[in-house]
Structure formats: C-alpha cells, structure tokens
Amino acid sequence: MPTIETLVAFVAASVILIVIPGPSVLFVVGRSLSLGRPGGLLSVLGNELGALPLVAAVALGVGTVVAESIVAFTVLKLLGAGYLVYLGVQAIRHRRDGVGPDGEVDGAPGRRAPSRWVILRQGFVVGVTNPKTIVFFVAALPQFVDVRAGHVPLQMMVLGLVFTLVALVFDSLWALLAGAARTWFASSPSRLSAIRATGGGMMIGLGGTLALTGSRA
C-alpha cells in the first residue's frame, strides 16, 4: 500500500491536474448544459467508472501496450471521439424536445429524455474509450509507487482509485455549476434550446479535437 506521505503528494498533484479545465470538464459541462444537473452528475459518475478499467489495465501492464502502440491508441481515440460527436449531434437534434411554447420544460410531447441508466452508460463509454487517461496513468502512477514495498499493481490500483475519487468530486462541482446556469436558461424555451445546442456543440468540438490530436498529445 502507498504510504500516507505518498498519498498526500499524489492527491495534491491530482487536484492540480484536475482543476485545470480539460476534456473531462468540457464533456461534463456539455452534458450538464444539454441534460441538466442530474444528467451532468450521472455523466460524471459514468465517466469516472469508465476510468476504473483503465486503471486496472495500466496496473496489469496492458495500458502500457496501448499507450505505446500507435495503432491501438489511434483506434481507441477515434472510437471515443466518434462517440462524443454522436452524443453532440443527438443533443443538437433533440434540443427542442420537451419544450413547450409557454415556457414549460419537459411537458410537451416528443422524444423521451434519456433514462438514468442510458446517461450513466454513455458517460462510462466516454470514460473507458479515452486513451489520454491511459497515457496519463502510464506516465503518472509509476512516479508514486514504492517498488521496494512490493505489490506494485496493488499500489497502482489504489492510486488510480484515489485519482478517480478526486476527479469525481471536482467534476461534480463543474456539473453543478453548469446545471445551475442551465436552470436559468430553462425559464425560456428558446434559451433552453440554445443552451442544449451549445452543449451538443461543445461535445462535437471536443470529439473533433481529440480525433485530430496526435498520439502523444
């Protein structure tokens, strides 16, 4: 097990990395703007759950193979980017669903909002297909492992779980902030449609950016 000093240092490093807005933050904000606060929080939970298999893969050595293989990295990257674009397009296509002309939200007939399970599953898929998370874990986790203490895979699993929990907390704060902004927009059908489209556009832009970045970006 990592020592207390190592865990404190790792948590500090994780907070510094996580609070800087990156792809995960953009995804969470986009989902919160499109689906509201509950949808944003479920997306955060799904995204972090999707990181857990990556932690296990890195701890067992599989992540290193993916990180160092251009083909494997590119395939995983394009799958994740394509899925983000798909979610963004869906958000734009259905931006007017459930918005009545009198300002009532989710009270008009139309396409049903995604269920909690669907939102959670979508967040999981985005998280587990993010190759940059693998690269980060491959690069960062070994720096905080005490090889002399043994049980290296277990130490890496613990550190990865700690990082995931820290990300869950801070990404949830972003979801709450974006959800609060969306609440104000919900008072107007046109504003709500616009903010949903904005969230979808953010996801499309994020997917395109991830698809175009290099394997070591």
N, C-alpha and C positions, 0 to 999 in steps of 0.2 A: 504493500500500500504506500502511496506517496506520503511524505511527511507533512506536518501542518505547515511548515515554512514553505514547502513546495506548492501546496495547495493555495496558500495566500498569494504567493507570487503569480501562480497561474490564473487565479481569479482576477487579480489586478490587470494582468496582460489581456485576459479575455474581455473585461469591461472596456478597456481602451479600444480594442478592435471592434467590439460590438456596437458601441455608442456612435461610431462613425458611420453615417448612412451608407449602406452598400446595397447589393442586390436583394438581400433578405428584407431590408427595410422597405425598399421600393415595392417589393411583392406584397408585403403586409399592408402598406399604405394603399396600394392599388386595390387590394381585395376589400379593405375596410371602406373605401370610398364607393365601391361597387355594391357590396353586400351589407354594409352597416357594421356596427360594433361587434355583434355576436359572430357574424361571418368572418370578420377580421381576426377575432380571438381564436376561432376554430381553425382558421388558416395558419395562425402562429403555431398552435398545438400540433397540427398535422405536419407542418414544415419541420418542427423540432423532432417529432417522432421519426420523420424520414431521415434525419441525420444519424439516428442511432445505428441502423445497419451499416452506415459508412464508418462509424466509429469502430464497430466490430470488424469490418473489413480491413481497416488500417491496422488494428491491433493484431490481427491474424496474418498480416503481410500482404493480403490481396490488394489493399489500397495502393501499395507501392507499385504494383504491376500496372494498375490503371493509370496512376499518375505519370509513370514513365513510358507508357505506350501511347504513341500519338494516335493510333487507330482507335483504341479503346476509349481514350479521353475524348476524341472528336465525336465518336458515335454517341457517347453518353451526353456530351454537351449539346449536340443537335437535338437529341430526344427531349432534353429538358427545355431547351429554347423553343422548340416547336410546340410543346405543351403549354408554355407560358403564352405564346402567341395565340393558341387556340382559346385559352381562357379569356384573353383580352378581347378577341373577336366576339366571343359569346357575350361578354359583358356589354359591348357596344351594340350588338344586335338586339339585345333584350333590355336596353336601357330604359325603355318606356313601360315595361311590364309592371303591372300592379300600381300604376299611377293614374288616378282619375283626374278629370278636368277641373274638379272642385278642390284640388289640392290633397285629396285623400290618398294616402300611400298604402299600397298592397291591399287596396279594397276593390280594385277593378278586376274584371275577369281577364285572364291572359295566361301566359306561361307561369307555372308554379315556381316559386323560388326554390333553389336547391335545398335538399334536406341537409341536416347537420352532418349526417354520415357522408354525403357526397362532398360537402365542403371540406370535411376532415380528410377524406381520401384524396381530394385534389391537392391539398396542402402537402400531404405525405408524398405524393408523386413528384411534386416540385422539389421537395427536400431531398428525396433519395436519388434524383437524377441531376443533382447539382455537383458537377465534377470539381468545382473550385473548393467545395467543402472537403473533398478527399485530399486535394493538394494542400490545403491548409493543415489538415490533421497530420498528413505525412510530414510536413515541414515543422509543425509546432510541437506536437505531442512528444517526440523523442527528446526535445530540449529539456523537458521537465521530468524525465524518467531517470530514476536512480538504478543503473544497471547492476550495481553491487548488491542492491537489496533483493534482486531476483524478481520473479513473477512479472516480467516486463509487460506481457499482454494485459494482465490484470490492471497494472498501473495505468496503462494507456486507456483502458476501458473506463476507469474511474475518472481520469482527466477529461475524457471525451464527454462523459455524463455530466460532469461539472460545467463544462463549456455549454452544453445543451441547456442546462437549467438556467445559467446566466443569460443565455440568448432568449430563453422563454420569457424571462422577466422583462428584459428591455424591449424585446419586440412586441410584447403585450402592451407596453406603455405607448409605443407608436400606434398600435391598433386602436387604443382608447382615444388617443388624440385625433387620429383621422376619423374615427367613428363619431366623435363629438362634432367635428366640422361638418360631417355629412348630415348630422341631425338638424343643423341649421338649414342646410340646403333642402332638406326634406319638406320644409314648410312651403315650398313652391315646386309644382310638378316639373316646370321647365328647368329649374335649378337642379333638381334631383336627377333628371335625365342627363343634364350636362356633367354632373359630378360622377355619375356612373360611367359615362363615356370617357371621362378623364381617367378614371381608374383603369378602364379597359385599355386606353391608350398607353398608360404607364406600363402595363404588363406586356403589351406588344413591343414597346420600345425596349423594355428590359430583355425580352426574348431575342430581339434582333441584335442588341448589343452583345449578349452572351454568345450568340451564334457567330458573331464576327470577330470576337477576340481570339487571340492566339492561344495555343495550348499551355503556354507558360505565363499568360497574362494574369 
